Amino acid sequence: MIKRLDIAQINDIINKIIENINLSREQIFDIIDGIRKEEENLMLEIASIKNRILNVIDEVDRLEKLDKKLRIRLAEVSRDFLSILKRI
């Protein structure tokens, strides 16, 4: 036996489907909004990391120059020290 649906039941079903579609749409918009916020946070974090990397590179360059200068000075002092020891 086939049960026939009346117009009120069909309208009720259609209204429930529309409600579910609207709820799903809102959930999708919430997810999209969350993704956009996360992207923004990640972009800020990436910018911060890039800035820190540039600072580290500058510091390494500065320290390498200082190291080279100090090695030259050490070689000079060692040479002068050996020269003084030879005269003694």
Secondary structure, DSSP 4 states (H G I P E B T S, - for coil): -PPPPPHHHHHHHHHHHHHHHHHHHHHHHHHHHHHHHHHHHHHHHHHHHHHHHHHHHHHHHHHHHHHHHHHHHHHHHHHHHHHHHHH-
